[in-house]
Structure formats: C-alpha cells, structure tokens
Amino acid sequence: MRNSIRARFPNEIWNNYNAAYAFFNIAIRLITFSFVILASFLLISGNAFSKAPPKSFADLAQKLLPAVVNISTTQLVSRGGKPVQRPKLPPGSPFEEFFKEFFDRQPQRNSPSKRATSLGSGFIIDSTGLIVTNNHVIKGADQISVILHDNTRLKATVVGRDSKTDLAVLRVKSKTKLPFVKFGNSDESRVGDWVVAIGNPFGLGGTVTAGIISARARNINSGPYDDFIQSDASINKGNSGGPMFNTEGEVIGINTAIYSPSGGSVGIGFAIPSNLAEPIISQLKRFGRARRGWLGVRIQTVTKEIADSLGLKETKGALVADVTAGGPADKSRIMVGDIILKFNGKEIDEMRSLPRFVAETAVGKVVKVEVWRKGRNKVIYSRLGEFPEAKEPLPVKSSGQKQKKKGMFLEPFGITLAQIDNDLRTRFNLNKELKGVIITDVKNNSTASEKGVTVGSIIRKIGPEQKLVSSLNEIKKLVNTALKEKRKSLLFLIERGGSSRFVALKLVNDPK
C-alpha cells in the first residue's frame, strides 16, 4: 500500500510523510508504555495501601499454639498476724461454749504456711526447652510448672530474670524436641497492623485473640525503659508473658500489662517490643542477668525555659543534672549542664529515650555523644561501663521545729536563701564540711514552688554559664545581671538529698 502511495507523491512530500509516520509510531509506543507503567504503579499502590485483612487466623493459630505454654507457680505464704486472745468469761457464762467452738476453728499461731498459686503465660524459643515469660509471673515462686499445649506438665527452673524490663527465661527438660517460635522485627510493625495474641487468660488455657496495633512507644511509667506496643487484642489476667505475633507468625511483642478500670479487658493492652526484649533475653540466657550499658549520668527533661536559658532553639535532648564520679561520663568529660542531643548516632528527641539507648548498647563499646555546651555543639567519645545496682539517696532529716527566717529573700522566685552555718547543718542534717547557700523558705504559689523547689535545697550553680556559687553576694550579682539583661528566666542547679537537678525559674521583680 505504501508503494502505491509513494507513486502518487513527489520525493519532498514523501519524505515529510515518512517523518510524520515515524513520529506517530514513536508517540503511540510511548503512550502505551506510560499506561503500562501507570497501571503497574496503581496495582502495587493498591496492594500496599489496601491490604485486606486475613479471612481467618485458623491456620496461623494451629501452627503457633503448640509453642505457647501455661505457667503455674506456687509460693509458701506464712500465716502472719497475732492470734486473737480468748476473752475471760465468768464461770457458767452462756457464751463460754460459743467462744470455745469459735477459737477451736481458728488456725494456730505455729500452724504451717499455706500455698498461694498464680497463673501466667509463656512461649518456647528453642527446641531444647527455653521459655520466655514475664518476671512478675514467677516473682517469689517456690515452684514453677509449665503446662504444654498437649497438657504435659513439666517442672521449670529459672535461667535468668530482669525486673527492670519485666522479663524472665525458664528451662524445662523434655524427652522430645519441643515446638518453638522465632522473634520478628518489631520496628517494622506499624500502627494498624494485625496482631495475634495467645495466652492463658484466667487460667482457661491456650486462648487465641486478634486485634491491631493501636499505638507505638507507649510510656505507662512502669519502669525506666518503657517503650510498649499498644494493641486492642483482648488481653486479660493470665495473658502476662504470652506472645504477640504478626501475621507472619513471628513474635513482635510480649504481653505484659493492661489498662483496665474493671480488671478485665477493655481493649488496651501493652506488650514489650521484641527488639527491646531479644537482647535482654540473650543476656539472661548467657549470664543469668541483664548486662546494660552505663554512662554514669543523671538526667532530666529539657523544658522550654531551660532551653531558652541555655540558648538552645529546640526543646529536645536530655539535660545532665549530675555526673557519677569515676564513671564513663566523668572519664570522658561530659559535664553537668550539658544537653545530650545525640547518642551513638541516635537523636534524643525526649529525655526518656536516652536511658533505653544506653542500656541497649554493649558494655565496653565506645560511643559518640553529641552535647550542647555553652551555646555550641560538642562531640565527645565515651566508653560505656556496666550498669550498677542503683542505691536510693538518703532522705534529708529535719527537726520539724519552726525556724526563724534569716538571710536574703529573692522576690522574683519567692525563695529565702541563707549562708550555711552550724545551725543550718544541724537543722537539715548536713555534712559538717558542707559550705554554700541553702534555701530556707519557699513562698506559696511562687515560681519556685510551682517548679517543685523545696526547703533544704542547696544552690550549686546559676546561669547559662553555670557558675559555681558559694555566697549570697554572688547569687545576688548574678540575679541582678539577669534582670538588667532582661532575661526571661534564670537556670539554677540545686541539690537535695544527694541528688541534683536543674530548674529554670522565671524572672519577675527585682531582688530585695
């Protein structure tokens, strides 16, 4: 056909026709290719954003149930309390027989202790019989029994336990290899993902329930490393220590707590993420205890007032309120007043993240710590130690007697200060060698009282430069300077009962 067309047109027109035909051919191919790409993208996107829920969890439950166990514990509880004395009655009293019968029914003072039982859940993590559960499930137990899915009862021993993360590892001896489950990556789980929980609610035995992840990184103030996964799966008493699975059958959480005004499930359950639990479990298996990284600092939240006082534009990080003498931070010259912004490459968006990041880091590892100091960023390298057992600070004792107010009153903050002398050392039970300035009175509804500043606190440092202060005159000069510079607040480092913390107090009026 093209040859017959060619015969009717001169060369110039024919060449133009050829060019147009070629262009049209290319355009058609490009449009077709674009439609194919677009269709593929829409198909992929549709699968990603409109993933249908599974029709049934039956196959998954059948596969996982044999690896989930019920845990029963018994504990000897002594019959405490003093025995009730039989009343003295006159001879022939009509109540004599009644009281004799009543007291004969009461347990004797030296009668044997009774046994208390409790129930929980757990799951097998290897074929030799290692089992994970919550520490609170086995706490104080004299005997621990594990009931397998086929109702076989085995005696369990404790391999290791950790109260801070509420985790424990048990071991049972079995003549046959046991079914087990594996951990998944909890960081890959998203809000809205389906989860399956299996456990032993109310001692009923293996029970399967499903729900979705409702929230991540929940802090319920149960410990220093709170980072819970919240789900709406039906979790009840007895589910503690049981696994939370993703739809691939991997353990992404360990059910630990519920929020319940009534004591039963209201659709708010909390699980320890697998990525937090797995390193601790490995240490419990190896050492029988958790070996956590330790930096040796005491920290507090960076408030807007504190950030402004130290020239930090964003309210983030962890403020170093105290440094343990001889600890890793002290050796690497991390200082009181530093704000830790990054730890080992991880941003510290909020104060409570730092303890978890440090604890998860291996003992002896050298880490990069980025701090905010005196208006600029500074990088420090620190070798982590092992977290020691914490000791509670001794409380400051007070005579309880009303004392005459003396010293200097700082009206902007509502506090009265005094130079430490022998009388104040006796009143507040202070070390005989201690010198400096102490708060002797805090006015009600003042800036200081709103920030929780209490009588007996010692002022150590003041201002963004964190100058050491030891006299009333030094403090007065620093406050006056802050007022002249029209600062919004002034930063104080105060100490009470051996613990230090920073407080940013708003400036209102001139000091008297």
Number of C-alpha atoms within 10 A of each C-alpha: 5 6 7 8 9 14 10 10 12 9 11 8 11 15 13 10 14 11 11 11 12 10 11 12 11 11 12 11 11 12 10 12 12 12 12 12 11 12 12 12 12 12 11 12 12 11 11 10 8 9 10 8 10 9 6 8 15 11 8 15 18 10 12 21 20 18 21 29 32 28 31 23 21 18 18 15 11 12 14 9 7 8 11 9 7 11 8 7 11 9 7 8 9 10 10 15 10 10 14 11 10 10 14 9 9 10 11 12 12 9 9 12 12 11 12 12 12 16 23 27 33 32 33 26 20 15 15 17 20 21 27 27 29 26 21 18 25 25 14 12 16 12 15 22 18 25 20 22 15 8 11 10 16 16 16 22 16 17 19 23 27 20 14 13 20 20 26 29 29 24 20 18 14 13 6 9 11 17 18 19 21 13 19 20 15 20 12 7 17 14 13 12 15 20 25 25 24 30 32 26 23 14 18 11 23 20 15 20 16 18 16 17 20 19 16 19 12 14 16 12 9 11 12 14 20 20 21 23 27 26 29 20 25 21 30 24 19 25 32 28 35 31 33 28 26 24 15 9 18 20 26 29 30 30 31 28 21 23 16 13 8 7 10 15 17 16 18 18 23 30 24 30 27 23 17 21 20 18 17 25 24 15 18 22 20 12 12 17 19 24 21 23 23 23 27 22 21 17 25 20 19 23 17 15 19 22 20 20 20 24 15 19 9 12 16 20 29 28 27 23 23 25 22 13 11 10 18 23 25 18 15 15 13 27 17 23 26 22 29 26 23 19 20 16 11 14 16 19 16 15 19 19 19 23 19 17 17 20 22 19 18 18 18 14 13 15 18 16 20 24 24 21 21 16 11 10 13 15 14 14 17 21 19 23 21 18 16 11 6 6 6 9 10 10 10 14 13 13 10 8 7 6 11 8 12 12 16 19 21 18 17 20 23 19 22 19 25 20 18 19 16 13 10 17 16 14 17 19 16 20 10 10 7 11 16 16 22 28 22 25 22 22 17 11 10 17 21 20 17 12 12 10 20 17 18 25 23 25 22 20 21 22 20 19 14 16 15 15 16 18 17 16 11 13 22 16 12 16 22 13 13 16 19 10 9 11 15 15 22 23 23 21 23 22 20 19 17 13 14 22 20 24 23 25 24 17 19 16 11 13 17 9
